[in-house]
Amino acid sequence: MGKSEEARARIIIRGTVQGVGFRYYILQKAQEMRLKGYTQNLPNGEVEAVVEGDKLFIEDLYRAMQRGPTKAKVKDHVIDWSDPKNQFKTFLIKK
């Protein structure tokens, strides 16, 4: 396995993704992968996650978010990569 690379990503998930436990699903997965950042519902009905950590784990999280929890119906997803800013200590849900 190659050397891990630290990265940052902003992920947007569209579809039936609010009111189905999506943020808690992301929180659990991100904590399992020791990623840092946050997730939140956006006013337009999307779910956003901003994550920092091992790039391979972020890619795993992104794949999991494309499926989502049981009641979610993901229609579209976008990931934007950038350099980490090391501004997070944990992963949390923003209200």
KOLTOR-677459 format. One record per residue: x, y, z of N, C-alpha, C, CB in turn; residue in three letters. Coordinates in Angstrom, 2 decimals, padded with zeros to 5 digits. Glycine has a CB too. Example, Ala and Ser with C-alpha at 12.3 -4.5 7.8 and 13.67 -1.06 7.14 Angstrom:
<atoms>
n.px:013.19; n.py:-005.69; n.pz:007.80; ca.px:012.30; ca.py:-004.50; ca.pz:007.80; c.px:013.20; c.py:-003.30; c.pz:007.80; cb.px:011.31; cb.py:-004.47; cb.pz:009.05; resn:Ala
n.px:012.85; n.py:-002.25; n.pz:007.08; ca.px:013.67; ca.py:-001.06; ca.pz:007.14; c.px:012.90; c.py:000.03; c.pz:007.87; cb.px:014.08; cb.py:-000.60; cb.pz:005.72; resn:Ser
</atoms>
This chain:
<atoms>
n.px:000.84; n.py:-001.18; n.pz:000.00; ca.px:000.00; ca.py:000.00; ca.pz:000.00; c.px:000.88; c.py:001.24; c.pz:000.00; cb.px:-000.96; cb.py:000.00; cb.pz:001.22; resn:Met
n.px:000.47; n.py:002.25; n.pz:-000.76; ca.px:001.26; ca.py:003.46; ca.pz:-000.89; c.px:001.20; c.py:004.35; c.pz:000.33; cb.px:000.82; cb.py:004.23; cb.pz:-002.09; resn:Gly
n.px:002.04; n.py:005.36; n.pz:000.31; ca.px:002.08; ca.py:006.34; ca.pz:001.39; c.px:000.78; c.py:007.14; c.pz:001.39; cb.px:003.32; cb.py:007.27; cb.pz:001.24; resn:Lys
n.px:000.25; n.py:007.37; n.pz:002.58; ca.px:-001.00; ca.py:008.13; ca.pz:002.64; c.px:-000.73; c.py:009.60; c.pz:002.35; cb.px:-001.67; cb.py:007.96; cb.pz:004.03; resn:Ser
n.px:-001.71; n.py:010.21; n.pz:001.73; ca.px:-001.61; ca.py:011.62; ca.pz:001.36; c.px:-002.75; c.py:012.35; c.pz:002.04; cb.px:-001.65; cb.py:011.81; cb.pz:-000.20; resn:Glu
n.px:-002.43; n.py:013.43; n.pz:002.73; ca.px:-003.46; ca.py:014.23; ca.pz:003.38; c.px:-004.15; c.py:015.10; c.pz:002.34; cb.px:-002.87; cb.py:015.10; cb.pz:004.52; resn:Glu
n.px:-005.46; n.py:015.22; n.pz:002.46; ca.px:-006.22; ca.py:016.00; ca.pz:001.50; c.px:-007.44; c.py:016.61; c.pz:002.18; cb.px:-006.65; cb.py:015.13; cb.pz:000.31; resn:Ala
n.px:-008.11; n.py:017.49; n.pz:001.44; ca.px:-009.35; ca.py:018.10; ca.pz:001.87; c.px:-010.33; c.py:017.99; c.pz:000.72; cb.px:-009.15; cb.py:019.60; cb.pz:002.32; resn:Arg
n.px:-011.60; n.py:017.75; n.pz:001.05; ca.px:-012.62; ca.py:017.67; ca.pz:000.00; c.px:-013.92; c.py:018.28; c.pz:000.50; cb.px:-012.84; cb.py:016.20; cb.pz:-000.43; resn:Ala
n.px:-014.62; n.py:018.91; n.pz:-000.43; ca.px:-015.99; ca.py:019.37; ca.pz:-000.18; c.px:-016.89; c.py:018.49; c.pz:-001.04; cb.px:-016.19; cb.py:020.92; cb.pz:-000.51; resn:Arg
n.px:-017.81; n.py:017.79; n.pz:-000.39; ca.px:-018.68; ca.py:016.85; ca.pz:-001.06; c.px:-020.13; c.py:017.35; c.pz:-000.96; cb.px:-018.54; cb.py:015.41; cb.pz:-000.46; resn:Ile
n.px:-020.82; n.py:017.35; n.pz:-002.08; ca.px:-022.23; ca.py:017.73; ca.pz:-002.12; c.px:-023.03; c.py:016.52; c.pz:-002.61; cb.px:-022.47; cb.py:018.98; cb.pz:-003.04; resn:Ile
n.px:-024.08; n.py:016.19; n.pz:-001.88; ca.px:-024.95; ca.py:015.07; ca.pz:-002.24; c.px:-026.35; c.py:015.64; c.pz:-002.49; cb.px:-024.97; cb.py:013.97; cb.pz:-001.11; resn:Ile
n.px:-026.93; n.py:015.27; n.pz:-003.64; ca.px:-028.27; ca.py:015.74; ca.pz:-003.99; c.px:-029.23; c.py:014.55; c.pz:-004.12; cb.px:-028.24; cb.py:016.55; cb.pz:-005.32; resn:Arg
n.px:-030.49; n.py:014.81; n.pz:-003.86; ca.px:-031.52; ca.py:013.78; ca.pz:-003.95; c.px:-032.39; c.py:013.82; c.pz:-002.72; cb.px:-030.89; cb.py:012.38; cb.pz:-004.12; resn:Gly
n.px:-032.93; n.py:012.67; n.pz:-002.34; ca.px:-033.67; ca.py:012.57; ca.pz:-001.09; c.px:-032.64; c.py:012.27; c.pz:-000.01; cb.px:-034.81; cb.py:011.45; cb.pz:-001.15; resn:Thr
n.px:-032.07; n.py:013.35; n.pz:000.53; ca.px:-030.93; ca.py:013.18; ca.pz:001.44; c.px:-031.11; c.py:013.92; c.pz:002.77; cb.px:-029.66; cb.py:013.67; cb.pz:000.78; resn:Val
n.px:-032.22; n.py:014.63; n.pz:002.93; ca.px:-032.50; ca.py:015.27; ca.pz:004.22; c.px:-033.68; c.py:014.56; c.pz:004.87; cb.px:-032.80; cb.py:016.79; cb.pz:004.05; resn:Gln
n.px:-033.62; n.py:014.41; n.pz:006.19; ca.px:-034.69; ca.py:013.74; ca.pz:006.92; c.px:-034.62; c.py:012.22; c.pz:006.85; cb.px:-036.00; cb.py:014.18; cb.pz:006.41; resn:Gly
n.px:-033.47; n.py:011.68; n.pz:006.41; ca.px:-033.32; ca.py:010.23; ca.pz:006.28; c.px:-032.10; c.py:009.72; c.pz:007.06; cb.px:-033.18; cb.py:009.85; cb.pz:004.80; resn:Val
n.px:-031.53; n.py:010.56; n.pz:007.94; ca.px:-030.38; ca.py:010.15; ca.pz:008.74; c.px:-029.05; c.py:010.25; c.pz:008.02; cb.px:-030.58; cb.py:008.75; cb.pz:009.21; resn:Gly
n.px:-029.01; n.py:011.02; n.pz:006.93; ca.px:-027.80; ca.py:011.08; ca.pz:006.11; c.px:-026.62; c.py:011.68; c.pz:006.87; cb.px:-028.05; cb.py:011.89; cb.pz:004.86; resn:Phe
n.px:-026.84; n.py:012.77; n.pz:007.61; ca.px:-025.72; ca.py:013.39; ca.pz:008.33; c.px:-025.15; c.py:012.46; c.pz:009.39; cb.px:-026.16; cb.py:014.71; cb.pz:008.99; resn:Arg
n.px:-026.02; n.py:011.70; n.pz:010.06; ca.px:-025.55; ca.py:010.76; ca.pz:011.09; c.px:-024.79; c.py:009.59; c.pz:010.45; cb.px:-026.74; cb.py:010.23; cb.pz:011.92; resn:Tyr
n.px:-025.25; n.py:009.18; n.pz:009.28; ca.px:-024.56; ca.py:008.15; ca.pz:008.49; c.px:-023.14; c.py:008.64; c.pz:008.15; cb.px:-025.37; cb.py:007.82; cb.pz:007.19; resn:Tyr
n.px:-023.02; n.py:009.88; n.pz:007.67; ca.px:-021.71; ca.py:010.45; ca.pz:007.33; c.px:-020.84; c.py:010.55; c.pz:008.57; cb.px:-021.88; cb.py:011.83; cb.pz:006.67; resn:Ile
n.px:-021.43; n.py:011.03; n.pz:009.67; ca.px:-020.70; ca.py:011.18; ca.pz:010.92; c.px:-020.07; c.py:009.85; c.pz:011.35; cb.px:-021.62; cb.py:011.71; cb.pz:012.03; resn:Leu
n.px:-020.88; n.py:008.80; n.pz:011.33; ca.px:-020.39; ca.py:007.48; ca.pz:011.75; c.px:-019.24; c.py:007.01; c.pz:010.86; cb.px:-021.53; cb.py:006.45; cb.pz:011.73; resn:Gln
n.px:-019.43; n.py:007.11; n.pz:009.54; ca.px:-018.39; ca.py:006.66; ca.pz:008.61; c.px:-017.11; c.py:007.49; c.pz:008.77; cb.px:-018.90; cb.py:006.75; cb.pz:007.15; resn:Lys
n.px:-017.27; n.py:008.81; n.pz:008.87; ca.px:-016.10; ca.py:009.69; ca.pz:008.99; c.px:-015.32; c.py:009.40; c.pz:010.27; cb.px:-016.53; cb.py:011.18; cb.pz:008.96; resn:Ala
n.px:-016.04; n.py:009.16; n.pz:011.36; ca.px:-015.36; ca.py:008.86; ca.pz:012.63; c.px:-014.64; c.py:007.52; c.pz:012.55; cb.px:-016.37; cb.py:008.86; cb.pz:013.78; resn:Gln
n.px:-015.26; n.py:006.53; n.pz:011.90; ca.px:-014.60; ca.py:005.22; ca.pz:011.73; c.px:-013.29; c.py:005.37; c.pz:010.97; cb.px:-015.54; cb.py:004.23; cb.pz:010.99; resn:Glu
n.px:-013.27; n.py:006.30; n.pz:010.02; ca.px:-012.09; ca.py:006.50; ca.pz:009.16; c.px:-011.14; c.py:007.56; c.pz:009.72; cb.px:-012.53; cb.py:006.90; cb.pz:007.77; resn:Met
n.px:-011.44; n.py:008.06; n.pz:010.92; ca.px:-010.61; ca.py:009.09; ca.pz:011.58; c.px:-010.45; c.py:010.35; c.pz:010.73; cb.px:-009.24; cb.py:008.52; cb.pz:011.90; resn:Arg
n.px:-011.53; n.py:010.71; n.pz:010.03; ca.px:-011.52; ca.py:011.95; ca.pz:009.24; c.px:-012.01; c.py:013.09; c.pz:010.12; cb.px:-012.40; cb.py:011.81; cb.pz:007.96; resn:Leu
n.px:-011.65; n.py:014.30; n.pz:009.73; ca.px:-012.05; ca.py:015.49; ca.pz:010.48; c.px:-012.83; c.py:016.41; c.pz:009.56; cb.px:-010.82; cb.py:016.22; cb.pz:011.08; resn:Lys
n.px:-013.72; n.py:017.21; n.pz:010.16; ca.px:-014.50; ca.py:018.15; ca.pz:009.36; c.px:-015.91; c.py:018.23; c.pz:009.87; cb.px:-014.49; cb.py:017.76; cb.pz:007.90; resn:Gly
n.px:-016.85; n.py:018.43; n.pz:008.95; ca.px:-018.24; ca.py:018.55; ca.pz:009.34; c.px:-019.17; c.py:018.17; c.pz:008.19; cb.px:-018.55; cb.py:019.96; cb.pz:009.81; resn:Tyr
n.px:-020.42; n.py:017.94; n.pz:008.54; ca.px:-021.48; ca.py:017.76; ca.pz:007.55; c.px:-022.67; c.py:018.60; c.pz:007.98; cb.px:-021.88; cb.py:016.25; cb.pz:007.40; resn:Thr
n.px:-023.46; n.py:019.05; n.pz:007.01; ca.px:-024.63; ca.py:019.86; ca.pz:007.32; c.px:-025.65; c.py:019.77; c.pz:006.20; cb.px:-024.23; cb.py:021.32; cb.pz:007.57; resn:Gln
n.px:-026.90; n.py:020.02; n.pz:006.56; ca.px:-027.96; ca.py:020.19; ca.pz:005.56; c.px:-027.83; c.py:021.59; c.pz:004.99; cb.px:-029.38; cb.py:019.94; cb.pz:006.18; resn:Asn
n.px:-028.05; n.py:021.73; n.pz:003.69; ca.px:-028.06; ca.py:023.04; ca.pz:003.06; c.px:-029.51; c.py:023.45; c.pz:002.80; cb.px:-027.24; cb.py:023.03; cb.pz:001.74; resn:Leu
n.px:-029.78; n.py:024.76; n.pz:002.76; ca.px:-031.16; ca.py:025.23; ca.pz:002.58; c.px:-031.83; c.py:024.73; c.pz:001.30; cb.px:-031.17; cb.py:026.74; cb.pz:002.57; resn:Pro
n.px:-031.04; n.py:024.38; n.pz:000.28; ca.px:-031.60; ca.py:023.93; ca.pz:-001.01; c.px:-031.92; c.py:022.43; c.pz:-001.03; cb.px:-030.64; cb.py:024.26; cb.pz:-002.13; resn:Asn
n.px:-031.78; n.py:021.74; n.pz:000.12; ca.px:-032.12; ca.py:020.32; ca.pz:000.18; c.px:-030.94; c.py:019.38; c.pz:000.01; cb.px:-033.13; cb.py:020.01; cb.pz:-000.85; resn:Gly
n.px:-029.75; n.py:019.93; n.pz:-000.26; ca.px:-028.55; ca.py:019.09; ca.pz:-000.40; c.px:-027.91; c.py:018.85; c.pz:000.96; cb.px:-027.54; cb.py:019.76; cb.pz:-001.36; resn:Glu
n.px:-027.02; n.py:017.87; n.pz:001.00; ca.px:-026.18; ca.py:017.64; ca.pz:002.16; c.px:-024.74; c.py:017.93; c.pz:001.74; cb.px:-026.33; cb.py:016.16; cb.pz:002.71; resn:Val
n.px:-024.04; n.py:018.66; n.pz:002.59; ca.px:-022.64; ca.py:019.02; ca.pz:002.33; c.px:-021.76; c.py:018.37; c.pz:003.39; cb.px:-022.44; cb.py:020.57; cb.pz:002.32; resn:Glu
n.px:-020.58; n.py:017.93; n.pz:002.98; ca.px:-019.56; ca.py:017.49; ca.pz:003.93; c.px:-018.24; c.py:018.13; c.pz:003.51; cb.px:-019.45; cb.py:015.91; cb.pz:003.96; resn:Ala
n.px:-017.54; n.py:018.66; n.pz:004.49; ca.px:-016.18; ca.py:019.16; ca.pz:004.27; c.px:-015.29; c.py:018.29; c.pz:005.14; cb.px:-016.03; cb.py:020.72; cb.pz:004.64; resn:Val
n.px:-014.36; n.py:017.58; n.pz:004.50; ca.px:-013.56; ca.py:016.57; ca.pz:005.20; c.px:-012.08; c.py:016.74; c.pz:004.94; cb.px:-013.99; cb.py:015.19; cb.pz:004.79; resn:Val
n.px:-011.29; n.py:016.46; n.pz:005.98; ca.px:-009.84; ca.py:016.43; ca.pz:005.85; c.px:-009.33; c.py:015.13; c.pz:006.44; cb.px:-009.19; cb.py:017.65; cb.pz:006.55; resn:Glu
n.px:-008.24; n.py:014.64; n.pz:005.85; ca.px:-007.62; ca.py:013.41; ca.pz:006.34; c.px:-006.96; c.py:012.67; c.pz:005.20; cb.px:-008.65; cb.py:012.52; cb.pz:007.04; resn:Gly
n.px:-006.75; n.py:011.38; n.pz:005.42; ca.px:-006.12; ca.py:010.52; ca.pz:004.43; c.px:-006.98; c.py:010.49; c.pz:003.16; cb.px:-005.91; cb.py:009.08; cb.pz:005.00; resn:Asp
n.px:-006.38; n.py:010.80; n.pz:002.03; ca.px:-007.13; ca.py:010.87; ca.pz:000.77; c.px:-007.85; c.py:009.57; c.pz:000.44; cb.px:-006.18; cb.py:011.23; cb.pz:-000.38; resn:Lys
n.px:-007.23; n.py:008.43; n.pz:000.73; ca.px:-007.87; ca.py:007.14; ca.pz:000.45; c.px:-009.14; c.py:006.97; c.pz:001.29; cb.px:-006.90; cb.py:005.99; cb.pz:000.73; resn:Leu
n.px:-009.11; n.py:007.43; n.pz:002.54; ca.px:-010.29; ca.py:007.34; ca.pz:003.40; c.px:-011.37; c.py:008.31; c.pz:002.93; cb.px:-009.92; cb.py:007.62; cb.pz:004.87; resn:Phe
n.px:-010.97; n.py:009.48; n.pz:002.46; ca.px:-011.96; ca.py:010.43; ca.pz:001.92; c.px:-012.64; c.py:009.81; c.pz:000.70; cb.px:-011.28; cb.py:011.79; cb.pz:001.54; resn:Ile
n.px:-011.86; n.py:009.14; n.pz:-000.15; ca.px:-012.45; ca.py:008.47; ca.pz:-001.32; c.px:-013.42; c.py:007.38; c.pz:-000.88; cb.px:-011.34; cb.py:007.86; cb.pz:-002.21; resn:Glu
n.px:-013.08; n.py:006.63; n.pz:000.18; ca.px:-013.98; ca.py:005.60; ca.pz:000.72; c.px:-015.27; c.py:006.24; c.pz:001.24; cb.px:-013.29; cb.py:004.80; cb.pz:001.86; resn:Asp
n.px:-015.14; n.py:007.37; n.pz:001.95; ca.px:-016.31; ca.py:008.07; ca.pz:002.47; c.px:-017.18; c.py:008.55; c.pz:001.32; cb.px:-015.88; cb.py:009.25; cb.pz:003.35; resn:Leu
n.px:-016.56; n.py:009.08; n.pz:000.29; ca.px:-017.30; ca.py:009.58; ca.pz:-000.88; c.px:-018.11; c.py:008.45; c.pz:-001.53; cb.px:-016.33; cb.py:010.19; cb.pz:-001.92; resn:Tyr
n.px:-017.49; n.py:007.27; n.pz:-001.67; ca.px:-018.21; ca.py:006.11; ca.pz:-002.22; c.px:-019.40; c.py:005.73; c.pz:-001.32; cb.px:-017.26; cb.py:004.89; cb.pz:-002.37; resn:Arg
n.px:-019.19; n.py:005.75; n.pz:-000.02; ca.px:-020.28; ca.py:005.42; ca.pz:000.92; c.px:-021.40; c.py:006.46; c.pz:000.82; cb.px:-019.75; cb.py:005.35; cb.pz:002.37; resn:Ala
n.px:-021.04; n.py:007.71; n.pz:000.63; ca.px:-022.04; ca.py:008.78; ca.pz:000.53; c.px:-022.84; c.py:008.67; c.pz:-000.77; cb.px:-021.37; cb.py:010.15; cb.pz:000.61; resn:Met
n.px:-022.26; n.py:008.07; n.pz:-001.79; ca.px:-022.99; ca.py:007.88; ca.pz:-003.05; c.px:-024.12; c.py:006.87; c.pz:-002.88; cb.px:-022.03; cb.py:007.40; cb.pz:-004.16; resn:Gln
n.px:-023.99; n.py:005.97; n.pz:-001.90; ca.px:-025.06; ca.py:005.02; ca.pz:-001.58; c.px:-025.98; c.py:005.62; c.pz:-000.52; cb.px:-024.46; cb.py:003.67; cb.pz:-001.08; resn:Arg
n.px:-025.37; n.py:006.09; n.pz:000.56; ca.px:-026.13; ca.py:006.70; ca.pz:001.65; c.px:-026.84; c.py:005.67; c.pz:002.51; cb.px:-027.13; cb.py:007.67; cb.pz:001.10; resn:Gly
n.px:-027.57; n.py:006.16; n.pz:003.54; ca.px:-028.33; ca.py:005.24; ca.pz:004.39; c.px:-029.52; c.py:004.67; c.pz:003.62; cb.px:-028.81; cb.py:005.97; cb.pz:005.67; resn:Pro
n.px:-030.17; n.py:003.68; n.pz:004.21; ca.px:-031.23; ca.py:002.92; ca.pz:003.54; c.px:-032.32; c.py:003.78; c.pz:002.91; cb.px:-031.87; cb.py:002.00; cb.pz:004.53; resn:Thr
n.px:-032.81; n.py:004.80; n.pz:003.61; ca.px:-033.95; ca.py:005.57; ca.pz:003.11; c.px:-033.56; c.py:006.69; c.pz:002.14; cb.px:-034.70; cb.py:006.16; cb.pz:004.27; resn:Lys
n.px:-032.27; n.py:006.92; n.pz:001.98; ca.px:-031.83; ca.py:007.99; ca.pz:001.08; c.px:-031.93; c.py:007.54; c.pz:-000.38; cb.px:-030.37; cb.py:008.41; cb.pz:001.41; resn:Ala
n.px:-032.13; n.py:008.52; n.pz:-001.25; ca.px:-032.09; ca.py:008.27; ca.pz:-002.69; c.px:-031.17; c.py:009.32; c.pz:-003.31; cb.px:-033.53; cb.py:008.31; cb.pz:-003.34; resn:Lys
n.px:-029.92; n.py:008.94; n.pz:-003.50; ca.px:-028.92; ca.py:009.87; ca.pz:-004.04; c.px:-029.10; c.py:009.97; c.pz:-005.54; cb.px:-027.48; cb.py:009.41; cb.pz:-003.68; resn:Val
n.px:-029.27; n.py:011.20; n.pz:-006.03; ca.px:-029.45; ca.py:011.43; ca.pz:-007.46; c.px:-028.18; c.py:011.99; c.pz:-008.11; cb.px:-030.61; cb.py:012.38; cb.pz:-007.68; resn:Lys
n.px:-027.40; n.py:012.73; n.pz:-007.34; ca.px:-026.20; ca.py:013.36; ca.pz:-007.90; c.px:-025.21; c.py:013.62; c.pz:-006.78; cb.px:-026.55; cb.py:014.69; cb.pz:-008.64; resn:Asp
n.px:-023.94; n.py:013.68; n.pz:-007.13; ca.px:-022.89; ca.py:013.93; ca.pz:-006.13; c.px:-021.70; c.py:014.59; c.pz:-006.81; cb.px:-022.47; cb.py:012.62; cb.pz:-005.43; resn:His
n.px:-021.03; n.py:015.46; n.pz:-006.04; ca.px:-019.88; ca.py:016.21; ca.pz:-006.55; c.px:-018.81; c.py:016.23; c.pz:-005.47; cb.px:-020.29; cb.py:017.66; cb.pz:-006.97; resn:Val
n.px:-017.56; n.py:016.10; n.pz:-005.87; ca.px:-016.46; ca.py:016.23; ca.pz:-004.92; c.px:-015.45; c.py:017.23; c.pz:-005.49; cb.px:-015.78; cb.py:014.84; cb.pz:-004.64; resn:Ile
n.px:-015.06; n.py:018.17; n.pz:-004.66; ca.px:-014.02; ca.py:019.14; ca.pz:-005.03; c.px:-012.85; c.py:018.98; c.pz:-004.07; cb.px:-014.58; cb.py:020.61; cb.pz:-004.99; resn:Asp
n.px:-011.68; n.py:018.72; n.pz:-004.63; ca.px:-010.47; ca.py:018.50; ca.pz:-003.83; c.px:-009.69; c.py:019.79; c.pz:-003.63; cb.px:-009.59; cb.py:017.45; cb.pz:-004.49; resn:Trp
n.px:-009.03; n.py:019.89; n.pz:-002.48; ca.px:-008.11; ca.py:021.00; ca.pz:-002.23; c.px:-007.07; c.py:020.56; c.pz:-001.20; cb.px:-008.89; cb.py:022.26; cb.pz:-001.73; resn:Ser
n.px:-006.15; n.py:021.45; n.pz:-000.90; ca.px:-005.13; ca.py:021.15; ca.pz:000.10; c.px:-005.73; c.py:021.28; c.pz:001.50; cb.px:-003.90; cb.py:022.08; cb.pz:-000.06; resn:Asp
n.px:-005.31; n.py:020.42; n.pz:002.43; ca.px:-005.85; ca.py:020.50; ca.pz:003.78; c.px:-005.43; c.py:021.81; c.pz:004.46; cb.px:-005.39; cb.py:019.30; cb.pz:004.62; resn:Pro
n.px:-006.32; n.py:022.32; n.pz:005.31; ca.px:-006.04; ca.py:023.55; ca.pz:006.07; c.px:-005.83; c.py:023.25; c.pz:007.55; cb.px:-007.19; cb.py:024.56; cb.pz:005.90; resn:Lys
n.px:-006.02; n.py:021.99; n.pz:007.94; ca.px:-005.85; ca.py:021.55; ca.pz:009.33; c.px:-006.62; c.py:022.44; c.pz:010.31; cb.px:-004.37; cb.py:021.56; cb.pz:009.70; resn:Asn
n.px:-007.87; n.py:022.73; n.pz:009.98; ca.px:-008.66; ca.py:023.60; ca.pz:010.84; c.px:-009.64; c.py:022.84; c.pz:011.72; cb.px:-009.41; cb.py:024.59; cb.pz:010.00; resn:Gln
n.px:-009.71; n.py:021.50; n.pz:011.59; ca.px:-010.67; ca.py:020.71; ca.pz:012.35; c.px:-009.97; c.py:019.80; c.pz:013.35; cb.px:-011.53; cb.py:019.87; cb.pz:011.41; resn:Phe
n.px:-010.60; n.py:019.62; n.pz:014.52; ca.px:-010.07; ca.py:018.70; ca.pz:015.52; c.px:-010.83; c.py:017.38; c.pz:015.52; cb.px:-010.13; cb.py:019.34; cb.pz:016.89; resn:Lys
n.px:-012.11; n.py:017.42; n.pz:015.13; ca.px:-012.97; ca.py:016.23; ca.pz:015.12; c.px:-013.85; c.py:016.30; c.pz:013.88; cb.px:-013.83; cb.py:016.13; cb.pz:016.45; resn:Thr
n.px:-014.82; n.py:015.37; n.pz:013.81; ca.px:-015.85; ca.py:015.43; ca.pz:012.79; c.px:-017.18; c.py:015.65; c.pz:013.49; cb.px:-015.87; cb.py:014.13; cb.pz:011.92; resn:Phe
n.px:-017.96; n.py:016.60; n.pz:013.00; ca.px:-019.22; ca.py:016.91; ca.pz:013.68; c.px:-020.32; c.py:017.26; c.pz:012.69; cb.px:-019.02; cb.py:018.06; cb.pz:014.67; resn:Leu
n.px:-021.53; n.py:017.29; n.pz:013.22; ca.px:-022.70; ca.py:017.70; ca.pz:012.44; c.px:-022.99; c.py:019.15; c.pz:012.79; cb.px:-023.96; cb.py:016.79; cb.pz:012.73; resn:Ile
n.px:-023.03; n.py:020.00; n.pz:011.77; ca.px:-023.41; ca.py:021.39; ca.pz:011.99; c.px:-024.93; c.py:021.48; c.pz:011.86; cb.px:-022.69; cb.py:022.36; cb.pz:010.98; resn:Lys
n.px:-025.54; n.py:022.16; n.pz:012.80; ca.px:-027.00; ca.py:022.32; ca.pz:012.78; c.px:-027.37; c.py:023.51; c.pz:011.92; cb.px:-027.57; cb.py:022.51; cb.pz:014.21; resn:Lys
</atoms>
